[in-house]
Amino acid sequence: MVRLVLGSSSRWRRELFDDVFCHDEFKRFQDILGPQLKNVESEFMAADIDEKAIRDPDPKMLCQKVAQAKAKKLIPDAGNEGFLICMDEVVVTDGKLREKPETKEEAKEFLQAYAKGLPAECLNGVCVVNLETGRMVTGLEEAVIYFEPFTDEVIDRIVERGLVFQCSGGFTIKDPDLSQYVSKIYGTENAIEGLPEETTRKLISEARNPAIKRMIWDLDGTLLNSEEHLTKARKQMCEKYKTENDFTPDIDAKILGGSWENAAKIIIDSCGFPLTVEKYLEEEAVIVRELWKDTELMPGVKEVLEEGIKRNIPMAIATSSRKVDVDLKIAKHKELFDRAFKHIVTCDDVTKTKPDPEIFLKANNLFGPGVEPKEVLIFEDSPNGIRAALKGGFRSIMIPPPHVPKICQMGDRILTSLTEFDANFFF
């Protein structure tokens, strides 16, 4: 038996929650909580807070703050078993925040905008608390809905029915009139209605884990956009030797995250270089080391590192690059890296490269004992790096480059960019 406590006074959300998590979708939820799960017990509590007193200029942060405030209010009375789940939804249309309408005039104004074709962006903040351990995690789920044009007569009927006054944005697709005019939905219908199912499932799964106490980062393609320079150097090598084949993304995908020697063997064989591995690496290094002096951070890296620094999370780099190359690559960002990283482990420091977990285990051990791999978050862009994290028992985030096939994308979370990283999910 797993106890789920939903902190919501909304009748609609309670009914939908019960259907999704305790009845219709039970088998999918069982996959998260484990095969030993026999059934789910749902309970409901109402969080008596002043939502209007909680403000944030960013609607995406606002709904998460309200969800957190509800959870904090309910924790003392929620018991010490199961999971407390609190949610909040806000709607943004034409750049304006829309919560529950307070008057008929306001409700009509909201609906008239939708009738004109303006989309409703539904932002759902979710906060899950593991009532046994006290761990709290927060996340966001977005969905967007468009409507076909509808008349003022339809608007009048919708408003008179009164359901819209209970709904953020002043609409519900359960309304018998409005439901006929739904044009397109990006995301899920449940998220439109205020039940962000996918994010809730992920947060419950994450809340069962311990909080992250350390972070270990891959360097190339994760922290730094150094892979771009490496690709340029390899293409220049192909031009110099007029090889039979050019250096392509497919070749790059084969070598991502591996050793330099193995990468050179694959490039030589795939492109047709008349060189030994040693000679190829020597010539490639001359070209790429000059380019590495101007290496930029990957998008979102600075913000995530600053968040780690602010939260006093110890961080290290674990890279398949050589020490001499690492110094070149990070020189432009020395001030930030000096503040963020306590240790840098390179391929010079280990005997086995990724996908063997040796480099991550060594980096974690440098901080001293007391933190298990499951309390350490690995940031990687390569399949080999994620495989190393999995073998070592670490948690992981993958930010794969576009040419990595989906079948090779793994990890606790897969992001298109570190700008999507949500610290409240892991800490």
N, C-alpha and C positions, 0 to 999 in steps of 0.2 A: 504494500500500500504506500503510495506517495501522496502527500498532502499538498495541494496547491491552494493558496489563499489569494484571491483577487481583490485588490483594494480599489473598488469602484462602486459608486452608487447608481451607475447607469444600468437600467434594466436591459437595454439592447446589448450592451457589452457583456453583461453577465450571461445572457442567454447564448450569445455567440461563443463566448469563452467555454461554456459548458459543452456545447456541441463540438467544438474543435478539439479541445484538449481532453475531454472525458468520454466522448462517444464516437462520433463519425471518424475522427482522425486518430483514434487511440493507437493503432498499430504503428503509425509514423512516430508518435510521441514515445512509444515503447523503445524505438531504436535509440533514442537519446538517453533514456534513463536506465536501459539495460534489460536483457531478456528475463531477468528474475522478477521484473515488475508484473504484478498480478492485476492491479487496477489503480485508478487515480481517483482521489477524493477531492472534490472542490468545495471551498468555503468562500464566503464573501464578507467583506468589511467595507465600510464607507469612511473615507478620510475627510474629516471635517476641517478643511484648511481654506484660507482666503487666497484663491488662485490669482486674483487680480493684484494681490500684493507682491506677487513674484513676477519680476520683469527682467527682460534681457533684450537688447537690440537685435540679436540674432534669433529668429524664430526656431531654428534648429536646436539652439541651446535652451530656449525658453521651455519647450515642451519636455525636455529632459530634466530641467530643474524642477518643474512642477511634479513630474513623476517621482523624482527623488524626495521632494518635500512630503508627498503623500506617504511614501514608504517610511520615512523617518517618523512621521506622526503615528503610524500604525504598528511599528516594530514592538513597542512595549506591550501591546495587547495581542500580538499575533502568535505567541507561543514559541516553542523552540524546536519544532519539527517541520520539515517540508520547505516550501518556497513561498515567499510573499512576492506578489507580482503587482506592480502599479504602473498605470499608463496615463498618458495625456496626449491629446491631439489638438493641433492648431492647423488652420488652413490659411494659405497665402494665395491671394489673387491680385494680379496687376501690381505686385510689389507691396500689397497691404495685408496686414495681419487681420484674420477674421476668426474670432472665437464664437461662442454661442450668441446669436442675436438677442437683444433685450427688448426690442419693440417690433411691431408689425412692419413699420416703415423700414427699419434696418433689415429685417428679413427679406422684404421685397427688393431692397437695393442689392442685397447679395445675389438673389435669384435672377434679377435682371441682368447682372453681369455675366452669369453663366449662360443665360439665354442668348447673349450677344456673341457667344463663342469663346469667352475668356476661360482659361483652364483653372481648376481648383487644385492647388498643390497641397496634398495632405501630409503633414509631418507628424509622425508618431514617436513620442519619447517613451521608452520602456525602462523600468528599474526593477531588477530582480534581486531579492535578498535570500541567501541561504540561511534559514532560521536556526540551523544547527551550529554553523560556524560564524555567522554574522557577516559573511562576505557579501558586499553589495556591488553589483555591476549594472552599467547603464548603456543603452544603445538607442539608435535612431533607425526608423524605417520610413521610406518615402513612397508615395504613390500619387499619380496625377490622373485627373479625370476631365474629359471634355464632354459637353452636351450639344445636341442638335438644337437649333432655335425653337423656342416655345413661347406661347402668347401670354399676355397679361392675365387672361382668364385662367390659364393653368397656374400661374403664380398665385392668384387669389385663392384658388382651391387648395394649393399646397400650404399656404400660410394659415388659412382657416382650419385646416386639419390639425395644425399645431405641433407636429412632430419636429419641425425644423428648429424649434426653440430649445430642443434638447440636444442639438447637434452642432459641433464646431463647423463654422462656415455656413451654417444655416441650411444644410441639405442632408438628405439621406437617400440612397438609391433604393431603399426599401419603400419609399413613398410610391403608391400605385400610379400616380401621374408622372412624377419625375423619372421613374425607372424606364418609361417608354422613350425617353429622349437621350439616354446614355449613348454617346458616340464612340469614344475610345477610352480605354483605361490602360495606363502604364503602371505596372505593379499588380497588386492583388485587390480584389473586391473587399476582402476582410480588412486590409490596411485602409482602404477608403472609408470603411465603416468604423474605424477606430480600434481594430484588433490586429496589430502587427504580428501575425503568427510566426513568420520566419525569424524575425529578430528575437521574439520571445523564446522560441525554441533554442536558439543559439545562446542566449543569455542564461537560460536555465542550465544548459550543458556547461557553460563556462563557470557558473556560480558553484558548481560541484568541485571545481579545481581550486587549488590554493592561489592566492594572489601572487603576481609576479614580483620577484625580489631582485632580479638581475636581468640585464639585457646584453646579448652578444650579437654583434653586427658583422655580416660579410661586408667587404669593401667595394669591390668592382661591380658596378651595376646596381648596387643597393644603396650605399652611402654616396658614391661618386659616379659621375657619368664618364668613367674612364674607358668603358667598353667601346664607346663611340670612337675614341682615339685609336684603340686597338684595331677596330674594324678598318679605319682609314689606313693604318700602317700595313695591314695585311693586303688590302686592295692595291696599295702602292707597290708592295712586293710582287704581286701578280703582274702588274703593269711592267715592272722592271724586267722580269724574267719571261714575259709574254707566255704565261702558263696556258695550258690547254683549257682549264676551267677557272672562272673567277671565284673569289671568296664570297659565298652566299649565306643568307640567313640559315639555310638548312645545315650548312657545315658548322656555323656558329652554334646552333642548337645542340649539336653532337658534342661539342667541346666545353660548353658552359659549365664552369665550376670545377673542372678537372685540373690535373697537373699541367705545367708548361710543356713538359716533354711529351705527354700524351697528346696535347693539343697540336704540337708541332708535327707529330707523326700523322695525325688525321689530315691536317692541312696539306702536308707534302703529298700524301697519297691522293687526296681528293682533287687538288688543283694541278698536280703534276710538276712539282718543283724538282729541279736537278740538284738537290742539296741534301746534306746530312742534317740530322736533327740539330746538332750542335751549331752548324753553320747557319741554318735557318734562324735559330733563336738569336744568334749573335747579330745578324743583319736586321732582324725585326726590332731588336732592342734599341739599336741606334736611331731608328726612325721614331718609335713610339715614345721613347724617353723625353724627347724634345717636346712632343705634343702633351705629355702628361703634366708638364709644368703649369698648364693653364686649364686644369681639370675643374669642372663645376660640380656642385652638389646636385644630387637628384632631387626632383620636386618633393617638398614636404619634409625633407631630412632635417633642416635647421629647426623647424617647429617641434618635431618629435624629440630631437636631442635636447632642446631647451626644456621640454616638458619633463624629460627624464632627469635633467639637472635639478629642476624645481622640486621634484618629488624625491630627490636624493636616492635615485636608483643607480647602483653601481653599473658601469657599462664597460665593455671591452670590444676590441675588433679581433676577428678570427678570419684571416684571409689566406688564400692560396698564392698570393703574390709574394715576391721576395722582399726582404727588408729594404734593400737599396731602392727598389721601385716604390715601395710604400712611402718612403720619405719624400720622393719626388711628387707623388700624387697628392699628398695631404698638405704640402707646403703652403698652398694658397689659403688653407683653412686652419692653420696651426692654432690660432687663438681659440676657436670653437672646439677643436679636437682635444686640445690640452685641458679644457674645462670638462669635457664630456667623458673622456676615456682614461681609465686607470691602467689598462694593459692593452698591448697590441701583440697578437700571436700571428706569426707568418709561417709560410711553408718551410722556412729555415729552422723552425723550432720543433717540427714534428717529423716522424718517419713515414706516416701514412697520410694521404690527402683525402679530401672528400670524394666519395661518399662515406668514408670511414669517419666516425665521430671523434677521433683523437683530438683534433684541433679545438673543438668545442669543449670537450672534457677538460683539456689542458687550460683553456681560458677560464673556465668556471673554477677550477682548482686554484688558480692564481689568487683568487679573492680570499681563499681560506675555506675551511669546512663550514657546515651548517646550512647550506642551501642545496637542495636536491635539484636535478635537472628539470623536474616537472614545475619548479618554481622559477625557471629561467626561460626567457623569451628570445628566440633566435630570429633574426631578420635576414632573409635570403632572397635572391632572385633566380637561383639556378636549381634544377631538379636534383643535382648531386648534393648541393648544400642542404636541401630539405631532407633528402634521404639520410644524410649524416645526422641531422637533428633528430629525426625519427628513431634512428638506430641508437642514439644516445639517450633517448627518453625525454628529450627537451620539447617544450612547446614552440610553435613556430608561426611566422607570418611569411608568406611568399608574395613578392612583387614581381611577377614574371614579365620579361620583355615580350613584345607582341609575337615574336616568332616561336615561342615555346608552345607546343600543342597543349590543348586543354587536358588531354589524358595524362600529361606530365606535370600538371599543376596540382600541388598538394599543400598540406599544412593546416593549422587550426583556422587560419583566415587567409584568404587570397584577395589581394588588393590590386587595383590597376595602378595605384600611385599611393605613396605615403601621405598624401594630402587627405586620404580617406581614413587614416589611422585614428581610432577613438581610444584615448588613454583610459577612459572610464570602463571600457570593456575588460581590461586586463589588470588594472591596479586597484 
